[in-house]
Amino acid sequence: MRPSSGNRVWRGIATVLLLGVLGTACGTEERPAAQGGGPGAHGRQGEPGAEARQAPPRTASGALAAYVERFRRTQAARAVAARRWGLKRTPLLPPAPPAVKPKITFRKGFEVGDPSLPPVFTTVPTRDRIVFLTIDDGAEKDPELLRMMTELGIPYSAFLSDYVVKDDYAYFARMRDRGVALHNHTLNHRYMPALDYDEQRREICGQQDTLEKRFGTRPTLFRPPYGNYDADTLRAARSCGIKAVPLWSAEVFPDRMEWREWDRDLHPGDIVLSHFRGRGDWKGSMADMVRRAMDTITARGYAVARLEDYV
């Protein structure tokens, strides 16, 4: 019987982490005890020094056992969180990030005639069974989303437009403090190809300035509103410090997934889009959207990874 895709993911993760554990353990050297009465040989009178109090060096088998126990406890906590939030399965863990990020190029058919401009793409080149979750604009500020994603440990990236964010910058500051990267989605979410170069530059650079002022970061990733752009968009983005333009391969809503690929499936490195929306716009909440996304992603044997580790 062929192993399931989920099992292959877990075996790959275990192999990577096991090698790291063994490398750490094997690199631990025994050091001789301090000689004489130099610094560190003893603490207070009659007590052994720091070196004498240290635990013996870890062996490979001891490090592995400690890792297995930590992993077991972590997964047990994730399983509890998954049940609490109504997920059908416990989300899979992504593998360790690559030591060298993959080279990102334009997706075929998305070029604008100048390969030196920030590349537009929908999938990150990787063989790992991972996808990336991204959320656009910032209209809905649902505190339940912050709690849910933190408890589940699911990474995601936010592409923000200032016109809907500015009424509650503090919400997105809390998001940033939880490790979420905040990226550029323009100041006012306008249809970019209808604007001239200078207007597009004001939309993109203005949002760069706002994000830097409010959150202390000047992003290198930009997503044009509606996914629409032209050569001026990319030239303006480059002038503002943008390095890449991720679009998406699938979009998730509380009640469904919408697919941009012909086979209506996920692929390694796919970018999944959603939006900050609530019940007034959707058939559900932000938490419902996450449940739909994670149930689909996990059932198909994929883990959610952090986009910024790859791009």
N, C-alpha and C positions, 0 to 999 in steps of 0.2 A: 504493500500500500504506500502511495506517495504521501510524504508528510504534508500537513496543511500549510497554507501560506503563513498563518499565524505562528505555527511551530517553527517555521524557517526563520521568521523574524526573531523569535526568542532565542533560537540557537545562535544566530549571528550576534545578538546583543551579548549573550553569555560568553561567547568566544572572545569578543573584544574586551569585555570587562575582566575576564579571567586572565588574559594576557597582561592587562595593566596591573592586576593584583599580584601576579607572580613576579612581574618585573620589579615592582616595589619591594616585595619581600626579598627577592634574590639580591637586590641592591643594598640591603641592610647589612652593614658590616659590624662585626664585634669590635669593640674598642677596649683597650686595656684600662683597668681601674686607675684613677689618679694616683700618682706616686708622691710620697712625701707629704709635706704640709702646705703645698701651694693652694691658691684660690680654688675653691670648689671641692677640695679633698674632704672637708668636714663642714657641717653647718655649726649649730650651737654645740657647745662642748658635750661629748658623749653621743652625738647623733651622727649618723653617716652622712656624707656629702651627697650632692645631687646625682653624681654618677653612680654611686653605690645604691641609690634609691630607685634608679631607673629599672623598668621591667626588662627582662631578657629580650634579645632581638627576636623579631617575629620570623618564623619559618614560613616557607611557601604554603605548607598545609594549614598552618595557623591563620595566615592572612586570608586564605581561601575560605576557611570556616567562618571567620569574622565577616567576610563579605557576604557569604550565603545567608548568614543570620540577619545582617542589615537589609539585604534584598528581600528576604522573607517578610520582615516587619514592614518595609516600605510598601510592598505589594499588598499586604494585608490591610494597611491603612488606605491604600488606593481603592481596594475592593469595597471597603466600608463606605468611602466617599462616593463611589460609583453607584452603590445601592441607594445611598441617601439622596442622590440627585436624580435617581430614576433611570440610569443608564442600563441597557440590557446586558452589557459586558464591561469588564474592567478595561480601560484604555491600555493599549500596548505602549511599552516604553521605546523611544527611538534609540538607535545606536549612538555611540559617541560621535560628536561632530568631526568632520574630516580635518586632518592636519593642514591641508591646503585646500582652499575653496575652489570649486570647479570654475572653469572659464565659462562666462555667460556671453552668449551671442544672440543676435536677432533671430526670432523664430522665422522660418521661411514664410514669405508672404507678408511679413510685418515690417520689412525694410522701407527706408525712405530715400535710398540712394547714397547715403553717406555712412559707411560702416564704423566711422570713428565716433558717431553720436552714441549716447547712452542706449544700450540694447533694450528692445521690447521683447518680452518673452512670457510664456504662460506655464512653463515647466522648467525646473532646475535640473541640469544633467546630473543624475545620480543613479546607481543601481539599487540603492537602499529602498526598502518598501516604506517610504515616508511620504507624507504630503505636508503642506503648509497652510495654516488657517489665517486668513486676513479679514479684517473688519473695517468697513469704510464709513466715512463722513463724521459721525459723532452726535447725531441728533438725539438719540435715546441715552440717558445716563442711568442705567439700571444697576443699583448696588448689588443686586443678586448675581449679576454677571461677574463682578469682581470676586465675590465669595466663591462662586462655583468654580471658576477657573483656577483660583488659588488652591482650593481644597483638592481639586482633581490633578493639579500640576500640569495643565495643558498649556503649551506655549501658543501665543498668537501675536500678530502684528496689527497695529492700528494705523490707518491712513486717514488723516484728519483734515477737515475743511473748517476754517476759522469761523465762518458765519453761523455754524450750528454748535461750535465748541465754546465760543467766547462767553456764553452765559453761565458756564460752570467749568472753568479751567481746573478747579481743585479736583474734580472727578478724574480727570485724565492725569493729573499729578499723582493721585493714588494708584492709578493704573501703571504709570511709569515706575513708581516705587516698588511695585510688585514684579518688576523685570520686563514689562512690556515695552517694546520699541515703538516710538511714535514717529510716523512718517508723513510726507507731504501729499495732500489731495487738493491743493489750491486754497486760496482765500475764500472764494465765493461759489465754487462748484459750477463754473460756466462751461459752455461747450467750446472747447479750445480752438478747433479749426475755424470758428467764426470770428476769432480775434486776430488782430495783427500781431507782429512779433513783440512790440513794446507792451501791448496789453497782456499778452501771455506771460511775458517776463515779470510784469507786476504781480500777476496772480501767483506765480510760482515763487519768485524771490521774496515777495511780501510774506508768503506763508513760511518760508524758510526763516525769515527774521522773527516772525511771531513765535514759531516753535522754539527758536533759540532763546528768545527773551523769556518765554513762559515756562519752558521745561529744561532749559540748559543744554539743548542738543540741536545741531544743525544736520538734518537727515541727508543721507545719500541716496535714498530710494524715493521715487515719486510715482504716483498713479494718477493719470489724467481722468477727470470726471467722465463717466459713461464708457471709459476705455477708448475714447476718441482723441486722436492727435494728428499732427502733421509734422513736416520737417522743422517748421518754426517752433513747435512745441518742444521738440527734443533739443534744438539749439538753445532755446531759452532755458530749458532745464539744466543743460550742461553749464551754462554761464552762471547758474545759481549754486553749483556744486553737486548736482545730481549725477550719480554714476550708473544707475540702472532703473528700468521702468517695468516692474512686474505687473502683468495683467492677471488673467485667471483662466483655468480650465473647467471649473465647475462652480456653481453658486448654490448656497444652501439657504433654505427658508425653514420656518418652524414645521411646515407640513409637507415639504418636498425637497428634492434636489433637482437642479436644472443643469444639464450637461452641454458643454460646447464641443465635445469630441464625438465623432461618429459612432463609437462603440458604447457610449453612455457608461463609461467606467472610469475608475481611477488608475493612474499610472505612477510609477516612481518619480517623485519630484514635482507632482502636480500642485498648483496653487489653487486653493479653494477660497472663494469670495463670500462674504456676507456683509450685512450692514447693521449699524446701530439703530434698531427699530423696536417699537413696542406694539402692544395690542391694538393701538389706534391705527396702525399701518399694516399689521400682519395678523395672521390667524394663530397668534401665540405670542410668547414672550421671548426675550433673549435667551433665557434658560431652555426654552423649548427648541430654539434654533440650535443650541449647542448639543442638546440630546439627539436631534436629528442628524447633525454632522457626525458626532462621535459614534452613534450606532451604525451609521453607514460606513464610516472609515474603519472602525474596528472589525466589523463583520467581514470586510473585504481584505483583512489581514494587513492593514496599514497602521502606522503610528504617526502622530503629529510631531514634527520637529520644528525647531526655531529657524525661521527664514534667515535671520541675520547671521547664523552660523555657516550658511552656505553661499550667501550673496554679499 
